[in-house]
Amino acid sequence: MNLYIEAADGTGSATRLTESPNPQTPSATTADGTRVVFHELTPTRQRDLMLLTLTPTPRVEPLLETRFDEGNGIVSPDGRWLAYQSNSSGQFEIYVRPFPNVGAGQSQVSNAGGVQPVWGRSGRELFYRTPNGALMAVPIDPRGATWSAGTATKVVEGRYFTGAGNQNRQYDVSPDAQRFLMIKEGSGSDQTAATTGLIVVQHWFEELKRLVPTN
C-alpha cells in the first residue's frame, strides 16, 4: 500500500512513487500539483502525516510525527494552512497548522469531535464531519497573517456514510461550496432486491455457428 501515479486519461502505466513497508494513504495534493500529503501507519506511532514532493525527483519527508494518530491532512487553496485530524486530546478533533512550517503553531477548529476536513475552493470555508457524521462548516478569513476562524455551523445532518474508523474522507465539496457529494447508506426500504437464476443454453455451439457463420 504505497503511492503510485498514473495519467488520468488511462494512457501509459502506473509509476511507483514511494517505497515503504508501512501502509500509506494519500489525502490531498497542493493546489500547484507538486506535493502530496499522505498518512503512514507506523508500528509504533499510529498514523503520521508525510509530504511527498513530486518534482524534480519524488522525495518523502515527515510532515507531522507524534505519538498520536494524525490523518486526513489537506492544504488550503492558497497553500498557507494544513488542516488535519488528530486524537491528541483523547478524541479526534480538527486542527490547523501553518504549511509547510507546521511547527510554527497549532489551532483547534472543532470542539466536540471532528474528522475528515476539506477546504472550500475559495479558502473561506473549512468543512469537517462530527462523530455522528454531521457535516460542519467553519468560516475562514484568509486575508490575515494569522489564523482566523469563526463558529462552526451544521450544514448536513449525519445520515450519510462516513467510512470505517473515519480515516479516509467519504465526501467532497463542489467548487462553489453549494453542493456536496456524499454516500447514502442503504437500508431494506430503498434497496432493490436482486433476482437470482440460472440460465441453461442447450446446443450452444449450433447457436454460435448460426450467429457467426464461418466462410
C-alpha positions, 0 to 999 in steps of 0.5 A: 500500500504505497503511492503510485501515479498514473495519467488520468486519461488511462494512457501509459502505466502506473509509476511507483512513487514511494517505497515503504513497508508501512501502509500509506494513504494519500489525502490531498495534493497542493493546489500547484500539483507538486506535493502530496500529503499522505498518512503512514501507519507506523508500528509504533506511532499510529498514523503520521502525516508525510509530504511527498514532493513530486518534482524534480525527483519524488522525495518523502519527508515527515510532515507531522510525527507524534505519538498520536494518530494524525490523518486526513491532512489537506492544504488550503487553496492558497497553500498557507494552512494544513488542516488535519485530524488528530486524537491528541486530546483523547478524541479526534478533533480538527486542527490547523497548522501553518504549511509547510512550517507546521511547527510554527503553531497549532489551532483547534477548529472543532470542539466536540469531535471532528474528522475528515476536513476539506477546504472550500475552493475559495479558502473561506470555508473549512468543512469537517464531519462530527462523530455522528457524521454531521457535516460542519462548516467553519468560516475562514478569513484568509486575508490575515497573517494569522489564523482566523476562524469563526463558529462552526455551523451544521450544514448536513445532518449525519445520515450519510456514510462516513467510512470505517474508523473515519480515516479516509474522507467519504465526501467532497465539496463542489467548487462553489461550496453549494453542493456536496457529494456524499454516500447514502447508506442503504437500508431494506426500504430503498434497496432493490432486491436482486433476482437470482437464476440460472440460465441453461443454453442447450446446443450452444455451439449450433447457436454460435455457428448460426450467429457467426457463420464461418466462410 
